[in-house]
Amino acid sequence: MAKAIHSMIRVIDEKRSVDFYRRAFGLDIAERLDFETFTLVYLSNAESPFELELTINKGRTEPYALGEGYGHLAFSVADLDAEHRRLTEAGLNPNKIVEFERDGMLLARFFFIADPDGYKIEVLQRHGRYR
């Protein structure tokens, strides 16, 4: 059976991106691999073995076009309201909290936030399938 291990995004500024993911989601550098033309930075935390791989192409200064195919990354949290407050106080500008219902039942509570390169990240209250 296949096991998901990481997702990769391309970023412009390694330090800025690592700082954002550390402050926003508690992700720390699990490994950093430097090559001649690019650097790979694997980020993770104790909550999950899944990693976020940042790829930094050396010499790149123009922002990446995220295109119309990219959707979002998602993180679940135990206390959505507290996370929203914390991220707001940290100056990371999360969007408003949304409650999404289906057939009159709460399906999800969430908000979105964007990283320094514009990648959208959904932050969900742990509930139902979003554990």
Phi and psi in radians as a Rosetta constraint file:
Dihedral C 1 N 2 CA 2 C 2 CIRCULARHARMONIC -1.316 0.35
Dihedral N 2 CA 2 C 2 N 3 CIRCULARHARMONIC 2.603 0.35
Dihedral C 2 N 3 CA 3 C 3 CIRCULARHARMONIC -2.252 0.35
Dihedral N 3 CA 3 C 3 N 4 CIRCULARHARMONIC 2.168 0.35
Dihedral C 3 N 4 CA 4 C 4 CIRCULARHARMONIC -1.212 0.35
Dihedral N 4 CA 4 C 4 N 5 CIRCULARHARMONIC 2.272 0.35
Dihedral C 4 N 5 CA 5 C 5 CIRCULARHARMONIC -2.085 0.35
Dihedral N 5 CA 5 C 5 N 6 CIRCULARHARMONIC -0.543 0.35
Dihedral C 5 N 6 CA 6 C 6 CIRCULARHARMONIC -2.836 0.35
Dihedral N 6 CA 6 C 6 N 7 CIRCULARHARMONIC 2.871 0.35
Dihedral C 6 N 7 CA 7 C 7 CIRCULARHARMONIC -2.216 0.35
Dihedral N 7 CA 7 C 7 N 8 CIRCULARHARMONIC 2.504 0.35
Dihedral C 7 N 8 CA 8 C 8 CIRCULARHARMONIC -1.988 0.35
Dihedral N 8 CA 8 C 8 N 9 CIRCULARHARMONIC 2.425 0.35
Dihedral C 8 N 9 CA 9 C 9 CIRCULARHARMONIC -2.298 0.35
Dihedral N 9 CA 9 C 9 N 10 CIRCULARHARMONIC 2.610 0.35
Dihedral C 9 N 10 CA 10 C 10 CIRCULARHARMONIC -1.644 0.35
Dihedral N 10 CA 10 C 10 N 11 CIRCULARHARMONIC 2.302 0.35
Dihedral C 10 N 11 CA 11 C 11 CIRCULARHARMONIC -2.245 0.35
Dihedral N 11 CA 11 C 11 N 12 CIRCULARHARMONIC 2.764 0.35
Dihedral C 11 N 12 CA 12 C 12 CIRCULARHARMONIC -1.534 0.35
Dihedral N 12 CA 12 C 12 N 13 CIRCULARHARMONIC -0.830 0.35
Dihedral C 12 N 13 CA 13 C 13 CIRCULARHARMONIC -2.028 0.35
Dihedral N 13 CA 13 C 13 N 14 CIRCULARHARMONIC 1.828 0.35
Dihedral C 13 N 14 CA 14 C 14 CIRCULARHARMONIC -0.967 0.35
Dihedral N 14 CA 14 C 14 N 15 CIRCULARHARMONIC -0.897 0.35
Dihedral C 14 N 15 CA 15 C 15 CIRCULARHARMONIC -1.050 0.35
Dihedral N 15 CA 15 C 15 N 16 CIRCULARHARMONIC -0.792 0.35
Dihedral C 15 N 16 CA 16 C 16 CIRCULARHARMONIC -1.105 0.35
Dihedral N 16 CA 16 C 16 N 17 CIRCULARHARMONIC -0.738 0.35
Dihedral C 16 N 17 CA 17 C 17 CIRCULARHARMONIC -1.216 0.35
Dihedral N 17 CA 17 C 17 N 18 CIRCULARHARMONIC -0.779 0.35
Dihedral C 17 N 18 CA 18 C 18 CIRCULARHARMONIC -1.060 0.35
Dihedral N 18 CA 18 C 18 N 19 CIRCULARHARMONIC -0.734 0.35
Dihedral C 18 N 19 CA 19 C 19 CIRCULARHARMONIC -1.079 0.35
Dihedral N 19 CA 19 C 19 N 20 CIRCULARHARMONIC -0.786 0.35
Dihedral C 19 N 20 CA 20 C 20 CIRCULARHARMONIC -1.034 0.35
Dihedral N 20 CA 20 C 20 N 21 CIRCULARHARMONIC -0.907 0.35
Dihedral C 20 N 21 CA 21 C 21 CIRCULARHARMONIC -1.187 0.35
Dihedral N 21 CA 21 C 21 N 22 CIRCULARHARMONIC -0.502 0.35
Dihedral C 21 N 22 CA 22 C 22 CIRCULARHARMONIC -1.218 0.35
Dihedral N 22 CA 22 C 22 N 23 CIRCULARHARMONIC -0.861 0.35
Dihedral C 22 N 23 CA 23 C 23 CIRCULARHARMONIC -1.183 0.35
Dihedral N 23 CA 23 C 23 N 24 CIRCULARHARMONIC -0.727 0.35
Dihedral C 23 N 24 CA 24 C 24 CIRCULARHARMONIC -1.355 0.35
Dihedral N 24 CA 24 C 24 N 25 CIRCULARHARMONIC -0.741 0.35
Dihedral C 24 N 25 CA 25 C 25 CIRCULARHARMONIC -2.257 0.35
Dihedral N 25 CA 25 C 25 N 26 CIRCULARHARMONIC 0.127 0.35
Dihedral C 25 N 26 CA 26 C 26 CIRCULARHARMONIC 1.182 0.35
Dihedral N 26 CA 26 C 26 N 27 CIRCULARHARMONIC 0.417 0.35
Dihedral C 26 N 27 CA 27 C 27 CIRCULARHARMONIC -1.491 0.35
Dihedral N 27 CA 27 C 27 N 28 CIRCULARHARMONIC 2.305 0.35
Dihedral C 27 N 28 CA 28 C 28 CIRCULARHARMONIC -2.045 0.35
Dihedral N 28 CA 28 C 28 N 29 CIRCULARHARMONIC 2.859 0.35
Dihedral C 28 N 29 CA 29 C 29 CIRCULARHARMONIC -1.224 0.35
Dihedral N 29 CA 29 C 29 N 30 CIRCULARHARMONIC 2.066 0.35
Dihedral C 29 N 30 CA 30 C 30 CIRCULARHARMONIC -1.527 0.35
Dihedral N 30 CA 30 C 30 N 31 CIRCULARHARMONIC -0.613 0.35
Dihedral C 30 N 31 CA 31 C 31 CIRCULARHARMONIC -2.833 0.35
Dihedral N 31 CA 31 C 31 N 32 CIRCULARHARMONIC 2.546 0.35
Dihedral C 31 N 32 CA 32 C 32 CIRCULARHARMONIC -2.259 0.35
Dihedral N 32 CA 32 C 32 N 33 CIRCULARHARMONIC 2.137 0.35
Dihedral C 32 N 33 CA 33 C 33 CIRCULARHARMONIC -2.068 0.35
Dihedral N 33 CA 33 C 33 N 34 CIRCULARHARMONIC 2.033 0.35
Dihedral C 33 N 34 CA 34 C 34 CIRCULARHARMONIC -1.767 0.35
Dihedral N 34 CA 34 C 34 N 35 CIRCULARHARMONIC 2.269 0.35
Dihedral C 34 N 35 CA 35 C 35 CIRCULARHARMONIC -2.141 0.35
Dihedral N 35 CA 35 C 35 N 36 CIRCULARHARMONIC 3.044 0.35
Dihedral C 35 N 36 CA 36 C 36 CIRCULARHARMONIC -1.042 0.35
Dihedral N 36 CA 36 C 36 N 37 CIRCULARHARMONIC -0.749 0.35
Dihedral C 36 N 37 CA 37 C 37 CIRCULARHARMONIC -1.961 0.35
Dihedral N 37 CA 37 C 37 N 38 CIRCULARHARMONIC -0.084 0.35
Dihedral C 37 N 38 CA 38 C 38 CIRCULARHARMONIC -2.748 0.35
Dihedral N 38 CA 38 C 38 N 39 CIRCULARHARMONIC 2.882 0.35
Dihedral C 38 N 39 CA 39 C 39 CIRCULARHARMONIC -2.256 0.35
Dihedral N 39 CA 39 C 39 N 40 CIRCULARHARMONIC 2.443 0.35
Dihedral C 39 N 40 CA 40 C 40 CIRCULARHARMONIC -1.945 0.35
Dihedral N 40 CA 40 C 40 N 41 CIRCULARHARMONIC 2.275 0.35
Dihedral C 40 N 41 CA 41 C 41 CIRCULARHARMONIC -2.180 0.35
Dihedral N 41 CA 41 C 41 N 42 CIRCULARHARMONIC 2.092 0.35
Dihedral C 41 N 42 CA 42 C 42 CIRCULARHARMONIC -1.729 0.35
Dihedral N 42 CA 42 C 42 N 43 CIRCULARHARMONIC 2.192 0.35
Dihedral C 42 N 43 CA 43 C 43 CIRCULARHARMONIC -1.989 0.35
Dihedral N 43 CA 43 C 43 N 44 CIRCULARHARMONIC 2.449 0.35
Dihedral C 43 N 44 CA 44 C 44 CIRCULARHARMONIC -2.749 0.35
Dihedral N 44 CA 44 C 44 N 45 CIRCULARHARMONIC 3.016 0.35
Dihedral C 44 N 45 CA 45 C 45 CIRCULARHARMONIC -2.505 0.35
Dihedral N 45 CA 45 C 45 N 46 CIRCULARHARMONIC 3.086 0.35
Dihedral C 45 N 46 CA 46 C 46 CIRCULARHARMONIC -1.241 0.35
Dihedral N 46 CA 46 C 46 N 47 CIRCULARHARMONIC -0.235 0.35
Dihedral C 46 N 47 CA 47 C 47 CIRCULARHARMONIC -1.252 0.35
Dihedral N 47 CA 47 C 47 N 48 CIRCULARHARMONIC -0.476 0.35
Dihedral C 47 N 48 CA 48 C 48 CIRCULARHARMONIC -2.721 0.35
Dihedral N 48 CA 48 C 48 N 49 CIRCULARHARMONIC 2.538 0.35
Dihedral C 48 N 49 CA 49 C 49 CIRCULARHARMONIC -1.336 0.35
Dihedral N 49 CA 49 C 49 N 50 CIRCULARHARMONIC -0.203 0.35
Dihedral C 49 N 50 CA 50 C 50 CIRCULARHARMONIC -1.167 0.35
Dihedral N 50 CA 50 C 50 N 51 CIRCULARHARMONIC 2.394 0.35
Dihedral C 50 N 51 CA 51 C 51 CIRCULARHARMONIC -2.042 0.35
Dihedral N 51 CA 51 C 51 N 52 CIRCULARHARMONIC 2.680 0.35
Dihedral C 51 N 52 CA 52 C 52 CIRCULARHARMONIC -1.823 0.35
Dihedral N 52 CA 52 C 52 N 53 CIRCULARHARMONIC 2.138 0.35
Dihedral C 52 N 53 CA 53 C 53 CIRCULARHARMONIC -1.726 0.35
Dihedral N 53 CA 53 C 53 N 54 CIRCULARHARMONIC 2.104 0.35
Dihedral C 53 N 54 CA 54 C 54 CIRCULARHARMONIC -1.680 0.35
Dihedral N 54 CA 54 C 54 N 55 CIRCULARHARMONIC 2.260 0.35
Dihedral C 54 N 55 CA 55 C 55 CIRCULARHARMONIC -1.925 0.35
Dihedral N 55 CA 55 C 55 N 56 CIRCULARHARMONIC 2.164 0.35
Dihedral C 55 N 56 CA 56 C 56 CIRCULARHARMONIC -1.999 0.35
Dihedral N 56 CA 56 C 56 N 57 CIRCULARHARMONIC 1.912 0.35
Dihedral C 56 N 57 CA 57 C 57 CIRCULARHARMONIC -1.483 0.35
Dihedral N 57 CA 57 C 57 N 58 CIRCULARHARMONIC 2.033 0.35
Dihedral C 57 N 58 CA 58 C 58 CIRCULARHARMONIC -1.081 0.35
Dihedral N 58 CA 58 C 58 N 59 CIRCULARHARMONIC 2.381 0.35
Dihedral C 58 N 59 CA 59 C 59 CIRCULARHARMONIC 1.543 0.35
Dihedral N 59 CA 59 C 59 N 60 CIRCULARHARMONIC -0.178 0.35
Dihedral C 59 N 60 CA 60 C 60 CIRCULARHARMONIC -1.315 0.35
Dihedral N 60 CA 60 C 60 N 61 CIRCULARHARMONIC 2.218 0.35
Dihedral C 60 N 61 CA 61 C 61 CIRCULARHARMONIC -2.116 0.35
Dihedral N 61 CA 61 C 61 N 62 CIRCULARHARMONIC -0.359 0.35
Dihedral C 61 N 62 CA 62 C 62 CIRCULARHARMONIC -1.470 0.35
Dihedral N 62 CA 62 C 62 N 63 CIRCULARHARMONIC 2.389 0.35
Dihedral C 62 N 63 CA 63 C 63 CIRCULARHARMONIC -1.029 0.35
Dihedral N 63 CA 63 C 63 N 64 CIRCULARHARMONIC 2.599 0.35
Dihedral C 63 N 64 CA 64 C 64 CIRCULARHARMONIC -1.345 0.35
Dihedral N 64 CA 64 C 64 N 65 CIRCULARHARMONIC 2.486 0.35
Dihedral C 64 N 65 CA 65 C 65 CIRCULARHARMONIC -1.374 0.35
Dihedral N 65 CA 65 C 65 N 66 CIRCULARHARMONIC 2.043 0.35
Dihedral C 65 N 66 CA 66 C 66 CIRCULARHARMONIC -1.312 0.35
Dihedral N 66 CA 66 C 66 N 67 CIRCULARHARMONIC -0.311 0.35
Dihedral C 66 N 67 CA 67 C 67 CIRCULARHARMONIC 1.280 0.35
Dihedral N 67 CA 67 C 67 N 68 CIRCULARHARMONIC -3.118 0.35
Dihedral C 67 N 68 CA 68 C 68 CIRCULARHARMONIC -1.729 0.35
Dihedral N 68 CA 68 C 68 N 69 CIRCULARHARMONIC -0.005 0.35
Dihedral C 68 N 69 CA 69 C 69 CIRCULARHARMONIC -1.585 0.35
Dihedral N 69 CA 69 C 69 N 70 CIRCULARHARMONIC -0.481 0.35
Dihedral C 69 N 70 CA 70 C 70 CIRCULARHARMONIC -1.230 0.35
Dihedral N 70 CA 70 C 70 N 71 CIRCULARHARMONIC 2.384 0.35
Dihedral C 70 N 71 CA 71 C 71 CIRCULARHARMONIC -1.826 0.35
Dihedral N 71 CA 71 C 71 N 72 CIRCULARHARMONIC -1.439 0.35
Dihedral C 71 N 72 CA 72 C 72 CIRCULARHARMONIC -2.997 0.35
Dihedral N 72 CA 72 C 72 N 73 CIRCULARHARMONIC 2.832 0.35
Dihedral C 72 N 73 CA 73 C 73 CIRCULARHARMONIC -1.594 0.35
Dihedral N 73 CA 73 C 73 N 74 CIRCULARHARMONIC 2.844 0.35
Dihedral C 73 N 74 CA 74 C 74 CIRCULARHARMONIC -2.446 0.35
Dihedral N 74 CA 74 C 74 N 75 CIRCULARHARMONIC 2.442 0.35
Dihedral C 74 N 75 CA 75 C 75 CIRCULARHARMONIC -2.215 0.35
Dihedral N 75 CA 75 C 75 N 76 CIRCULARHARMONIC 2.503 0.35
Dihedral C 75 N 76 CA 76 C 76 CIRCULARHARMONIC -1.867 0.35
Dihedral N 76 CA 76 C 76 N 77 CIRCULARHARMONIC 2.573 0.35
Dihedral C 76 N 77 CA 77 C 77 CIRCULARHARMONIC -2.343 0.35
Dihedral N 77 CA 77 C 77 N 78 CIRCULARHARMONIC 2.705 0.35
Dihedral C 77 N 78 CA 78 C 78 CIRCULARHARMONIC -1.283 0.35
Dihedral N 78 CA 78 C 78 N 79 CIRCULARHARMONIC -0.610 0.35
Dihedral C 78 N 79 CA 79 C 79 CIRCULARHARMONIC -2.317 0.35
Dihedral N 79 CA 79 C 79 N 80 CIRCULARHARMONIC 1.652 0.35
Dihedral C 79 N 80 CA 80 C 80 CIRCULARHARMONIC -1.083 0.35
Dihedral N 80 CA 80 C 80 N 81 CIRCULARHARMONIC -0.732 0.35
Dihedral C 80 N 81 CA 81 C 81 CIRCULARHARMONIC -1.104 0.35
Dihedral N 81 CA 81 C 81 N 82 CIRCULARHARMONIC -0.746 0.35
Dihedral C 81 N 82 CA 82 C 82 CIRCULARHARMONIC -1.143 0.35
Dihedral N 82 CA 82 C 82 N 83 CIRCULARHARMONIC -0.707 0.35
Dihedral C 82 N 83 CA 83 C 83 CIRCULARHARMONIC -1.129 0.35
Dihedral N 83 CA 83 C 83 N 84 CIRCULARHARMONIC -0.727 0.35
Dihedral C 83 N 84 CA 84 C 84 CIRCULARHARMONIC -1.077 0.35
Dihedral N 84 CA 84 C 84 N 85 CIRCULARHARMONIC -0.783 0.35
Dihedral C 84 N 85 CA 85 C 85 CIRCULARHARMONIC -1.060 0.35
Dihedral N 85 CA 85 C 85 N 86 CIRCULARHARMONIC -0.816 0.35
Dihedral C 85 N 86 CA 86 C 86 CIRCULARHARMONIC -1.066 0.35
Dihedral N 86 CA 86 C 86 N 87 CIRCULARHARMONIC -0.787 0.35
Dihedral C 86 N 87 CA 87 C 87 CIRCULARHARMONIC -1.190 0.35
Dihedral N 87 CA 87 C 87 N 88 CIRCULARHARMONIC -0.625 0.35
Dihedral C 87 N 88 CA 88 C 88 CIRCULARHARMONIC -1.122 0.35
Dihedral N 88 CA 88 C 88 N 89 CIRCULARHARMONIC -0.834 0.35
Dihedral C 88 N 89 CA 89 C 89 CIRCULARHARMONIC -1.120 0.35
Dihedral N 89 CA 89 C 89 N 90 CIRCULARHARMONIC -0.483 0.35
Dihedral C 89 N 90 CA 90 C 90 CIRCULARHARMONIC -1.407 0.35
Dihedral N 90 CA 90 C 90 N 91 CIRCULARHARMONIC -0.034 0.35
Dihedral C 90 N 91 CA 91 C 91 CIRCULARHARMONIC 1.328 0.35
Dihedral N 91 CA 91 C 91 N 92 CIRCULARHARMONIC 0.411 0.35
Dihedral C 91 N 92 CA 92 C 92 CIRCULARHARMONIC -1.646 0.35
Dihedral N 92 CA 92 C 92 N 93 CIRCULARHARMONIC -0.007 0.35
Dihedral C 92 N 93 CA 93 C 93 CIRCULARHARMONIC 0.971 0.35
Dihedral N 93 CA 93 C 93 N 94 CIRCULARHARMONIC 0.987 0.35
Dihedral C 93 N 94 CA 94 C 94 CIRCULARHARMONIC -1.186 0.35
Dihedral N 94 CA 94 C 94 N 95 CIRCULARHARMONIC 2.647 0.35
Dihedral C 94 N 95 CA 95 C 95 CIRCULARHARMONIC -1.259 0.35
Dihedral N 95 CA 95 C 95 N 96 CIRCULARHARMONIC 3.046 0.35
Dihedral C 95 N 96 CA 96 C 96 CIRCULARHARMONIC -1.208 0.35
Dihedral N 96 CA 96 C 96 N 97 CIRCULARHARMONIC 2.724 0.35
Dihedral C 96 N 97 CA 97 C 97 CIRCULARHARMONIC -1.294 0.35
Dihedral N 97 CA 97 C 97 N 98 CIRCULARHARMONIC 2.379 0.35
Dihedral C 97 N 98 CA 98 C 98 CIRCULARHARMONIC -2.082 0.35
Dihedral N 98 CA 98 C 98 N 99 CIRCULARHARMONIC 2.424 0.35
Dihedral C 98 N 99 CA 99 C 99 CIRCULARHARMONIC -1.886 0.35
Dihedral N 99 CA 99 C 99 N 100 CIRCULARHARMONIC 2.161 0.35
Dihedral C 99 N 100 CA 100 C 100 CIRCULARHARMONIC -1.962 0.35
Dihedral N 100 CA 100 C 100 N 101 CIRCULARHARMONIC 2.107 0.35
Dihedral C 100 N 101 CA 101 C 101 CIRCULARHARMONIC -1.988 0.35
Dihedral N 101 CA 101 C 101 N 102 CIRCULARHARMONIC 2.709 0.35
Dihedral C 101 N 102 CA 102 C 102 CIRCULARHARMONIC -2.424 0.35
Dihedral N 102 CA 102 C 102 N 103 CIRCULARHARMONIC 2.222 0.35
Dihedral C 102 N 103 CA 103 C 103 CIRCULARHARMONIC 0.932 0.35
Dihedral N 103 CA 103 C 103 N 104 CIRCULARHARMONIC 0.685 0.35
Dihedral C 103 N 104 CA 104 C 104 CIRCULARHARMONIC 1.337 0.35
Dihedral N 104 CA 104 C 104 N 105 CIRCULARHARMONIC 0.069 0.35
Dihedral C 104 N 105 CA 105 C 105 CIRCULARHARMONIC -1.988 0.35
Dihedral N 105 CA 105 C 105 N 106 CIRCULARHARMONIC 2.529 0.35
Dihedral C 105 N 106 CA 106 C 106 CIRCULARHARMONIC -1.165 0.35
Dihedral N 106 CA 106 C 106 N 107 CIRCULARHARMONIC 2.104 0.35
Dihedral C 106 N 107 CA 107 C 107 CIRCULARHARMONIC -1.640 0.35
Dihedral N 107 CA 107 C 107 N 108 CIRCULARHARMONIC -0.758 0.35
Dihedral C 107 N 108 CA 108 C 108 CIRCULARHARMONIC -2.792 0.35
Dihedral N 108 CA 108 C 108 N 109 CIRCULARHARMONIC 2.574 0.35
Dihedral C 108 N 109 CA 109 C 109 CIRCULARHARMONIC -2.049 0.35
Dihedral N 109 CA 109 C 109 N 110 CIRCULARHARMONIC 2.290 0.35
Dihedral C 109 N 110 CA 110 C 110 CIRCULARHARMONIC -2.790 0.35
Dihedral N 110 CA 110 C 110 N 111 CIRCULARHARMONIC 2.940 0.35
Dihedral C 110 N 111 CA 111 C 111 CIRCULARHARMONIC -2.544 0.35
Dihedral N 111 CA 111 C 111 N 112 CIRCULARHARMONIC 2.855 0.35
Dihedral C 111 N 112 CA 112 C 112 CIRCULARHARMONIC -1.938 0.35
Dihedral N 112 CA 112 C 112 N 113 CIRCULARHARMONIC 2.666 0.35
Dihedral C 112 N 113 CA 113 C 113 CIRCULARHARMONIC -2.478 0.35
Dihedral N 113 CA 113 C 113 N 114 CIRCULARHARMONIC 2.674 0.35
Dihedral C 113 N 114 CA 114 C 114 CIRCULARHARMONIC -1.989 0.35
Dihedral N 114 CA 114 C 114 N 115 CIRCULARHARMONIC 2.481 0.35
Dihedral C 114 N 115 CA 115 C 115 CIRCULARHARMONIC -1.427 0.35
Dihedral N 115 CA 115 C 115 N 116 CIRCULARHARMONIC 3.093 0.35
Dihedral C 115 N 116 CA 116 C 116 CIRCULARHARMONIC -1.052 0.35
Dihedral N 116 CA 116 C 116 N 117 CIRCULARHARMONIC -0.381 0.35
Dihedral C 116 N 117 CA 117 C 117 CIRCULARHARMONIC -1.693 0.35
Dihedral N 117 CA 117 C 117 N 118 CIRCULARHARMONIC 0.066 0.35
Dihedral C 117 N 118 CA 118 C 118 CIRCULARHARMONIC 1.621 0.35
Dihedral N 118 CA 118 C 118 N 119 CIRCULARHARMONIC 0.047 0.35
Dihedral C 118 N 119 CA 119 C 119 CIRCULARHARMONIC -1.202 0.35
Dihedral N 119 CA 119 C 119 N 120 CIRCULARHARMONIC 2.311 0.35
Dihedral C 119 N 120 CA 120 C 120 CIRCULARHARMONIC -1.427 0.35
Dihedral N 120 CA 120 C 120 N 121 CIRCULARHARMONIC 2.464 0.35
Dihedral C 120 N 121 CA 121 C 121 CIRCULARHARMONIC -2.311 0.35
Dihedral N 121 CA 121 C 121 N 122 CIRCULARHARMONIC 2.206 0.35
Dihedral C 121 N 122 CA 122 C 122 CIRCULARHARMONIC -1.639 0.35
Dihedral N 122 CA 122 C 122 N 123 CIRCULARHARMONIC 2.321 0.35
Dihedral C 122 N 123 CA 123 C 123 CIRCULARHARMONIC -2.017 0.35
Dihedral N 123 CA 123 C 123 N 124 CIRCULARHARMONIC 2.046 0.35
Dihedral C 123 N 124 CA 124 C 124 CIRCULARHARMONIC -1.964 0.35
Dihedral N 124 CA 124 C 124 N 125 CIRCULARHARMONIC 2.502 0.35
Dihedral C 124 N 125 CA 125 C 125 CIRCULARHARMONIC -1.185 0.35
Dihedral N 125 CA 125 C 125 N 126 CIRCULARHARMONIC 2.324 0.35
Dihedral C 125 N 126 CA 126 C 126 CIRCULARHARMONIC -1.107 0.35
Dihedral N 126 CA 126 C 126 N 127 CIRCULARHARMONIC 2.070 0.35
Dihedral C 126 N 127 CA 127 C 127 CIRCULARHARMONIC -2.995 0.35
Dihedral N 127 CA 127 C 127 N 128 CIRCULARHARMONIC 2.433 0.35
Dihedral C 127 N 128 CA 128 C 128 CIRCULARHARMONIC 0.990 0.35
Dihedral N 128 CA 128 C 128 N 129 CIRCULARHARMONIC -2.173 0.35
Dihedral C 128 N 129 CA 129 C 129 CIRCULARHARMONIC -1.376 0.35
Dihedral N 129 CA 129 C 129 N 130 CIRCULARHARMONIC -0.191 0.35
Dihedral C 129 N 130 CA 130 C 130 CIRCULARHARMONIC -1.658 0.35
Dihedral N 130 CA 130 C 130 N 131 CIRCULARHARMONIC 1.250 0.35
